[in-house]
């Protein structure tokens, strides 16, 4: 399974669409890779990550439209996460990572979407 996480250094980025890169974790091979964010264009990132094979997205804040597009694409989303990347994946694999269900309002500033 491929898990995508918006990254800021070694942590989950506070706002999904504003990250510079995505960390991709392959749970079968236990390997990580990063890809650059192709840009914050409404509706583009769900397709981009789906095309890469993502089955799960773990994020800090994410807007309602992105959440809806991921759900329509059959990609599980977990939002409201403020953890280092490795800890987030470990919690997900242990079944202890729970989505807050938080929805960011459009163009909200970074760091305000975790609740």
C-alpha positions in Angstrom: 0.0 0.0 0.0 1.3 3.5 -0.8 0.8 6.2 1.8 1.2 9.8 0.8 2.1 12.5 3.3 2.6 16.2 2.6 6.0 17.0 4.1 7.8 19.9 5.7 11.2 18.8 6.7 10.6 15.5 8.6 7.0 16.4 9.7 3.6 16.5 8.1 2.9 19.9 6.5 0.2 21.8 8.3 -1.7 22.5 5.0 -1.9 19.7 2.4 -1.8 21.8 -0.8 1.0 24.1 0.3 3.7 21.6 0.9 6.8 21.6 -1.2 7.0 17.8 -1.4 5.1 14.6 -0.7 6.7 11.7 1.2 5.5 8.4 -0.2 5.8 5.3 2.0 5.4 1.9 0.5 4.1 -0.3 3.3 5.1 -3.5 1.5 8.7 -2.7 0.8 9.0 -0.4 3.8 10.7 2.2 1.6 10.3 6.0 1.4 10.6 8.4 -1.6 9.7 12.0 -2.1 8.1 13.8 -5.1 7.8 17.5 -5.6 4.4 19.1 -5.3 3.4 20.0 -8.9 1.6 23.0 -7.7 -1.5 24.1 -5.7 -4.1 24.0 -8.4 -7.6 23.2 -7.1 -8.5 19.6 -7.8 -5.1 18.6 -9.2 -3.4 17.0 -6.2 -5.9 14.2 -5.7 -5.4 13.1 -9.3 -1.6 13.5 -9.1 -1.4 11.3 -6.0 -3.9 8.7 -7.3 -1.8 8.4 -10.5 1.2 7.7 -8.3 -0.7 4.9 -6.7 -1.5 6.4 -3.3 -4.2 4.5 -1.4 -4.0 6.6 1.8 -3.2 10.3 2.5 -2.3 11.4 5.9 -2.3 15.2 6.3 -2.5 18.1 8.6 -5.2 20.4 7.2 -7.0 19.8 4.0 -9.9 21.7 2.3 -13.3 20.2 1.7 -13.0 19.9 -2.1 -9.7 17.9 -1.8 -11.3 15.7 0.8 -14.3 15.1 -1.4 -12.1 14.3 -4.5 -9.9 11.8 -2.5 -13.1 10.1 -1.2 -14.5 9.9 -4.8 -11.2 8.4 -6.0 -11.4 5.7 -3.3 -8.4 7.1 -1.3 -8.6 7.0 2.4 -7.8 10.3 4.1 -6.7 11.1 7.6 -6.6 14.8 8.5 -5.7 16.8 11.6 -2.3 15.0 12.0 0.6 16.9 13.5 3.4 14.4 13.8 6.8 13.5 12.3 6.3 11.5 9.1 7.7 8.2 10.5 5.5 8.5 13.7 2.4 9.1 11.6 3.0 6.0 9.5 3.8 3.9 12.5 0.5 5.0 14.2 -1.4 4.3 11.0 0.0 0.8 10.7 -0.8 0.2 14.4 -4.4 1.3 13.8 -4.1 4.2 16.3 -4.1 7.1 13.9 -7.5 8.7 13.9 -8.7 11.5 11.6 -10.0 14.6 13.3 -12.3 15.3 10.3 -11.1 18.9 10.3 -11.8 20.9 7.1 -9.7 23.9 6.2 -11.4 26.8 4.7 -10.0 27.8 1.3 -6.7 29.7 1.5 -6.5 29.4 5.2 -3.0 30.1 6.5 -0.6 27.3 7.4 -0.8 26.0 11.0 -4.5 26.7 11.5 -6.0 23.5 10.2 -5.0 20.8 12.7 -7.9 20.9 15.0 
